[in-house]
């Protein structure tokens, strides 16, 4: 199997890298995070013009029709610069659900605006007290005449603070999972926005008999949700790789320039060995990220593969983050220096769609399915 990027993929990577490097040095990023929106509309529009928002969508839906590898390449660059634009939360996840479940009319009405950057979606799925991978939902949908009304509480809703429309999961009267389009200006919708530990945004959204439009036909959409979450798991792995790469680069550069006892820290063997171990963790994580995305490219959506990748990437992120801060010393935890922000983002990713413990439980639950080797 060829693990090298094609010329087109390299061009895509370099274009996105140059765009984000031009707009997001550490100081500029902090200023953008402190704005009300928390990300840049200008950068978002540039990503839309480049076709980045539509990479993983078919040409029929207004996208580019590229594969998971192209999406992985872009998300690695987003992680490298800690770009706060909600590509995953506002496009890939909710837009992916519209593409998989929505009717032809709904796709034609919604996706062109989303992929063009003029409309923001958010997926309201998680509920208080329910931990991944549980699929239990308390939010209910009831038919009233020709329409539906939703009642329940969703939290957290990543980037739900800036969404124009929500894709909401709810229990159907038949007992399956339905997906509904709900406008934030609809009666019975109350949104409470907040800032997350990594400087991004989220929201708690309460529905009190809020009107919603059923996405697609009246069928159980649980499988589509599972597939989309599987793709999101791989996307989070890719973003983590970019963030870990940059955290390692910052650390090695610091060791080469910071002096103690008249010599640079890179002259101390123990520190260079610890940096080498960070590199080993990064490469192990990179291989698992490739594994997860290659699995998706082959048409598989195996939750065991996703958990394998997330567990290894999460462990690598914790190792690299902790070592980066330790080897920087006190400056490593300051808000002015970028290392602490990389660690914050890696920590937030590790807690998204299941932490290490949850993914380990998924894997241990599959142990009985394997045959014991016989000598």
N, C-alpha and C positions, 0 to 999 in steps of 0.2 A: 504494500500500500504506500502511495506517495504522500508524504506529510508536508511537502513543500507547497507554498502558495503559488498559484498561477500568476502570470504577468498582470492579468486583470485584477486579481485579488490584491496583489502588491500595490497596484495603482490606487485601488480603493482605500487600502490602509494608509498610504502616504497622504492621500488627499484629505481624509478625515483627520489624520494626525496633524497636518499643517493647519487645518481650519481651527481645531481645538487649541493647538499651541499658540496660535495668533490671538485667540480671544480669552484664553484662560491661563495666565500666569497666576501663582498663588495669591498675590495681592488682589488682582482683579476678581478672582473667584470668590474671595471673602466678601468683596463689595456686592457681588451679584447675589450671594446667599443672604445678605442682609436686606435685600429688597423685599417688597411685599410678595412678589411672585416666587422668588427664590431661584430663578433661572432666567436665561436671556431669550426673549422673543426673536432677537436678531439672529442668534446662533440657530435657533429652532427653524427659522425660515431658510437659512442657508442649508441646513441638513435636508429640508424638504426639497429645495431646488436641486440638490445633488442626487435626489432619489433615495436617500438613506432611509427615510420613513417607510418607503414601499418596497424595500429589498426582499422581504420574505413573503410578499403577496403576489398573487398571480397577475398577469397582464390583464386578464378579464376583469379583475377587481381594481384595476388602475395602478398596479404595482410593477415591479421590475421582473419578478419571477426568479430571483436568485435563490440559492440554497442556504442551509444553516451555517455553512462555513463563512459566507460573506457576512452574515449577521454576527457571527462570533468575532470576526475581524474588527467590525465596527465597535462592538461592545468592549473589546479589549482596549481600544483607544479611548473610549469613554471612561473606563476604569483608570487608565494611565493618567488622564488629566482630571479625574474626579468631576467630570462635566455633569452638572445637575439636571440637564434636560431629561424629561421623563419619557425616553424612547420606549423602555420596557413597560412602564405603568400606563402610559396614555395611548400607545399604539400597538405594540407587539401582543400584549395579553388581551386587552378588550377588543382590539381590532381583529385579532386572530379568532376570537369567539364569534364575532359578527360574520367573518368569512366562512367559518365552519358550520354555523347553525342558522344564520340569517337567510331569509328568502332572497331571490334575485332582486326584487324591488328594494329590499332593505339594504342589501350590499351596494347597489347602485346609488342609493340615496345617501348612505353614510360614509362609505370607505373613501370615495374621492376627496371629500373634505378632510378626513382624518389623515390620509397619506399626503395631502397637499399642505398640511400643517395649519389649516384654518379652524379645525375642530378638535377638541380634546375629549377623549373618553377616559373612563376609569372603571375598574372592575371591583364592584362591591360584593365581596364573597366572604371574607373572614368575619367571624362573630366573636364577641367576648366570651371567654371561657372555653372555646373550642380550639384545640391544638391540632396542627397538621400531624398525621394524614387523615384525621377524622373528617368524614363527609357529612356529619350531622348539621342540619340547618334548623334554626328556629323561625326564620323569616318565612312568612306564608304568603301565597298568592291565591286570591279568590276571584272567580269570574263574577262580574256584575253586568248583565246584559251582553253587549258586544265588547266590553273592555275588561281589564283586570285591575284589581287594587292590591297593593302590597303593604304588609305590616311587619315591622321588625327593626332590628338594630344591627348595623354593620360597622365594625371597627377592628383593625385599622383598614382604611381605604387609601392605599398609596397614591399620592397626588390627587386625592379626591377634592382637595381644596380649590384646584383650578379647573376641574373638569366642567365641560359644557353639558355632558350627558353621561349617564351611568349605564353600565351593563350589570344588572343585579341578579343574583341567584336567589331562588326561593323555592319552597316546597309546593308542588302542584297538588290540587285536590286528589289526584290519582296516586299521590305518594312519590312521584319522581321529582327530579330537579328541573325547574324551568329557568330560562334566562329572559330577562325583561329589560327593555330600554326605558329609562326614567330620566326626565329632564330635571335639572336642579331647581328650576323655577316652578315645578309642579306643586300643587297644593298638597300639604301633608308631608313635605320633605324638609327636614331640618338638618343643617350641616354645621358642625363645629370643627374648625381647622386648628392644627397645631404643628409645631416644628419637631422633627425627629432628632435623635441623638447625633446623626451624621450631617445635620444641617439641612436636610431635605424636608418635604412637607407631607402631611397626611391629614386625614379627616375622620371624624365619627359622623355617620349619617343615620338618622332615624327616619323611618317610614311609618306614617300613621294614615293608613288607608290611602296611600299615594297611587295615582293612576300610572299604569305601566303598559307598554306595548310588548306583547309576546314576541320574542325573537324566533323566527322560523315557525315550524308547525308545533302543535301541542304534543311534543314528545319529550322523553327524558333526555336531557342534555348532559347528564353526569359524565358520560364518556368523553364528550367534547371538552368539558372542563378539565378532566384528567389529562387529556392530550395537551391542552394548552399549558397547564401547570408543568407538565414534563418538559415542554419547550422552554418555559421560564426558568426551570432549574438549570438547564444547560446554559441559558443566557447569563444567569447569575455567576456560574462558574467562569465564563469568559470574562466578565467584568472584573471578577476577583483576580484573574491572571494579570490583567493590565495594572491593577492597583498594586499587586505584590511585586511586579517587575520594577515599578517606579520606587516603591519603598526600599527595595534592595539596592537600586541604583543610588538613591540618596544616601543610604548607609555606607556603601563602599566609597562614594565620593568623600563623605565625611571622614572616614578612616584614613583616606589619602591626604587630607589637608589639616586635620586637627592634630596638634602636637602636645605631647606630654614628655617630660624629662628630655626635652630637646630633640625628639624624633617624632615622626608622624605615628599615629595609632596603628597604621598598617604594618609597622615593623614588629608589632607584638604578635607572636605566633598564635596565642590563644584566640585573639580577636579575629585574625584571618581565618582560623579554623571554624569559628562560629559563623563567619560570613559565608564560608564554603558550605556549611550545613544549611544555611538559608537558601543558597542556590539549589542544593539538592531537593529541598522541600518544594521550591518553585517548579522545578522540572517534573517532579512527581505529580504535582497538581496540574501542570500543563498537559501531561499525557492523559490524565483523567478527564480534563475538559475536552480534549480532542476525542476521547473515547465516547463521551456523552453526545457530542455533536455529530460524530460519525454514525452513531446508532440512530439518531434522528434522521440523518441523511439517507440511511438505508430503509427508512419507513417504519422503524421500530419505535415503540413508546413504552419501554420497560421501566417501571418504577424502581426496580432493583438496580438497574444501570444508573439511573438518576441519583439514587441514594449512595451508591458506591462513589460516584464522582463528587457529590456534595460533601460526603464525609471526609474524603481525602483533601479536597480543596479547603474545607473549613479548618482542618487540622493544620494544613500548611499556612493558611492565613493567620491563624493564632500564633504559630511559631515565628513566622516572619515579622508580624506586627510587634510581638513582645521583644524580640531581639533587636529590631530597629530602634525601639524606644530605649532599651537598655544601653545599646552602644552609642546612642546620641547623648545619653545622660539627661540632665535637667531640661535642656532645650527641646528634647523630644516630646515633651508633654505640653509645650506652650502653644497657644492658639495662633501665634504669628508664624510658626515653623510648620511646613506641610506634613511632616511625618505623622503627627498626631491625627490629622484629618484622614490620612490613608487608613490608619488603624481604626478610626471611628467608622469609616465606610465599610471596611472589611468585617468589623464586628456586627454592623447592621445587616449586612448580607448574610452572615452566618446564622442570624436569627430569623431570616426571611424564608417562608415556606419550609419550615422545619429546621431545628438546630441539630447539632451533632448527635445528641441523645435520641432524637426522633428518627433520624436516618439510620442510626445504629440499631434501633429496634426493628425497623423495616428489614434490615439485613439479617439480624438474628432470627427473625420470624421465618426466614427462608432456608435456614440451615437444614431442616428436616427434608427438604426437597432434593438434596444432593445425595448421591450414593457415596458410601465410604470406599476408599481405595483398598484393594486387596493385594497383598504381597504374594 
